[in-house]
Amino acid sequence: MPLSEHEQRMLEQIERALYAEDPKFANTVRQTNPQVHYKRRLIKASIGFVVGICLLLGGMVFQAVPVSVAGFIVMLACALWGLSGWRRAAGGQTESDQATVRQRKQQRPGMMNRFEERWRRRQEGEH
């Protein structure tokens, strides 16, 4: 959705103020590709996952249950963090993809669609 003229002017004014206040940060933000950020996140999560494995195995070898549990928690957290970064780096679903999924749901005959249609008719006053 395009911005209105007023919104474009406000955005340009904010950009100029940012450049005037901190030009180094503004250049860094402008040149950074968001996918690079997510790839770095994926690399950090992979390293954390390996550290979690080492903690888990170290706790098992030395029979230290809290260390093993901590290693498992680190592995789980890093796996989730890495998966979210991977999904975002891959692009995820766009709005048009989500709209297509919604259209397919509406076209698919089923009990829930019938219930939803009846509910909508009742709310609109059509009995």
Secondary structure, DSSP 4 states (H G I P E B T S, - for coil): -PPPHHHHHHHHHHHHHHHHH-HHHHHHHHH--HHHHHHHHHHHHHHHHHHHHHHHHHHHHTT-HHHHHHHHHHHHHHHHHHHHHHHHHHT---HHHHHHHHHHHHHS--HHHHHHHHHHHHHHT--
